[in-house]
Amino acid sequence: MTIADETGAAEPAPGSNAGSNAGSNAEPAPGPPARPGEADPGTEQGTGRDAILRAARRAFALRPYADVTMRGIAADAGVSPSLIVKRFGSKEHLFNTVADFRPAADELFAAEPAALGRHLVLTVVRMRREQRGDPLLRVVFSLGNEDERTLLRERFRHQVTDRLAASLPGPDAELRAELIAGQLLGLGATLSLHRPGAGDRATPERLADLYAPALQRLVDGG
């Protein structure tokens, strides 16, 4: 999931700590994000954005917003802090990019209900392998936290679960959508837990053969 333009409309992250760090955690001065298609200089060309997003997802899912720094994300991503400023402008804008599940949902739900179960499995596996990260699993690490990471859960429900429920035929659509989302998160967690393992060696088609029928039953409501 390279994901193209994950940003959507930026909005301030909730909480009084948003956008500020003091002392040794002071951030570089924000600058304008790079224009679409603009290349990054040197060794970061073509790979910087994906690495930044992966590092930011980890950071914001595992730590409070105020404890996350652009320098820490840059070190984890193997890029310079100035590249993050160039790409995203500010920590607040980067947080809102990471907390947006709509691009992943667009790909996951791009199939008719009759074929959705298999499409969901194939898409999750493809996105994980292309992007070296799960498109949905980061929401699991936000469970039990009451700071800015709560936004991950709220957006996941609105942008993934509620959207899926609205597209399902038959009764109990909300319940079935929650169960489908749980199965997708379970698939991602299993593949991560056993990496490297049989799941890494299996083809996406074989994984779909085994995993998709249960998802399709939930889609159909039978």
N, C-alpha and C positions, 0 to 999 in steps of 0.2 A: 504494500500500500504504500511504486511510489505514489503518494497521494498528492494530487495537484491542487494547490491553493486551498489549504485547510482552514484558512483564517475565518472566513465569514465576516460578520459584523462584529467589530471589537466592542467590548463593554468592560467597565471596571470590575476587577475581581473584588468580591465582597470582603469586608474586614478593614479595620483601621490601619493595618500594617501594609496594605497593598501599596506597591510602588516605592517603598522606602527601605533602605538599609543604612546603618550608620557605621562609623569607625572603619575597621579593617574590611568590612563587607561592602563598602561603598561601590556602586556600580559605575561603569563608564557612562559618560553623557550620552543620552539617546540620540540617534540620528535616524533619517528616513530609511524605511525598508528598501531593499533592492527592488528595482523594477522587474516584472516578470520576464524570465529569460536571460536576465543579466548574469554574467559569469562571475564567479569568485576567483580572486587571483591565486596564483601559485598552486601549491599542492592541494588546496581546498576546493579547486574548481570541480563542479559537478557533484561533489559528495557532501559538502558542508551542510546543506539544509537538512538532509535526511539524518545525518549524525546528530545535529543539534536537536531535532525533534525527538529522536530516540532518547537522548540524554535528558531532555526537558520532561518527557513523560515519566521517566524514572524519578526524577527529582521532585516534581510536584505531587506525584502519587505517594511518595514515601516520607516527605517532610513538609512542615507548614510553609506557607507561602513566604513568610518573613525570613525563614531560615535558608531559602534558596537564593543563590547569587548567580549572576551571569558568569562570573569567573569560574564558579564550581561547575556549571553546565558546560562551559567551554573546555575545562580540563577533562571532563568525562567524555566529551565529544571529540577531543583531539583537535580543536580548532582554537582560534584566537577570540577573546571577548569582543574585539572590534567587528569580527565577522557576524556575531550574533546581533550586535547593534545595527549593522548594515542590513541584515536580512529582516529583522523583526522590530527594530526601533526601540523597544523597551521590554522590561520583564513582564509588565502587565499585558502587553500585546502578545508576547510569547505564551503566557499562561492561557489566554483566551484561545490561541491557536491550538494548544494541546488539549483544551477542554471541549473541543468541537468534534463530535462524532458524526456529523452529517456527511462528510465525504465517504467515510467507511460505510454508512448506511446506504448511500446511493449505490454503491457497488454490491452490497450484500442483498439488497432487495430488488435488484434489476432482473427479475424473472417472474413469470406468471405463477400463481399459487400451485398449479399442478406440477411444476418442476422446481419449486422453491427449495425443498429440503436438500436435494442434491446440489443445487446452485450454492446454497449457504456453505456447505462443507467445502466444496471446491474453492470458493472465494476466500474463506478463512485460511485454508492451507496455502493458496497462492499468495495472498497478502503477507502471511507470515514469512514465507520463503523469499519473496521479493524484497521485503522491507526489513527482514531480520527482527521482526517484532510483531506482536499480536495487535490487531486493530481495536480490540475491545477489552482485553484482559487488564489493562491498567486501572479500570474502574474497581476491580476487586481490592486493590491495595488501598482504596479510599474508604473502605468499610470501617465504621466505628470512629471516624474523625469528625470533629465539629467545627473545623476552620474552613479555609477557602477550598479545601479538597472536596467539601460537600457539593460544590458546583459540578464536579465530575459525575456524581450520582444523579443529580437533578437533570443534567443534560443527557445522560445516558437514558434515563427513563423517558424524557420528552422526545429525544431525537432518534432513539432506537426502539425501545419497547412500545411506547405509545404509537409511533409511526407504524410498526409492524401490526399491532392490534387493529388499527384502522383498515388494514388491507386484508385481514383474514375473514373468510366466509364462515357463517355458522355461529353457534352460541359459544359463550365463554371465551370470546376473542381475547380479552385482556389477560385472563389466566393462561391461555395457551401461548400468548406472546411472551409472558414472563417465563414460562417453562422453556420455550424455544431459546430465549436469550440465555437462560441458565445452562442449557445444553451446549450452546456455542461457547460460553465461558468455560464450561467443563472440558470441551475439546481443546481449547487453547491451553488450559492449565495442565491437562494430561500430556500434551505434546511438549510443553516446557519442562514438566517434572521429569520426564523420561528422556530428555535430550542429553547426549545422543542415544537413540534407541530405535525400536522397530518402526515407530511413527515417522522418524526422519527417513528411514529407508523405503517406506511404502510410497507408492505413487499416490497422487491426489485422487485418482479414480478408484483405487482400492480402498482408501479411507472413506470415500463417499459410498462405495458399495456397502460397507459395514455400518456406517454411522448415519447415513441419510434417511433410511427407512423410518427410524423412530422420529426424526424431525418431521418427515412428511406426514406421519400420522397426526402429529400435533397441528400441522398446517391445515390438514383436511378436516380435523375435528371429529374424526370417526373413532 
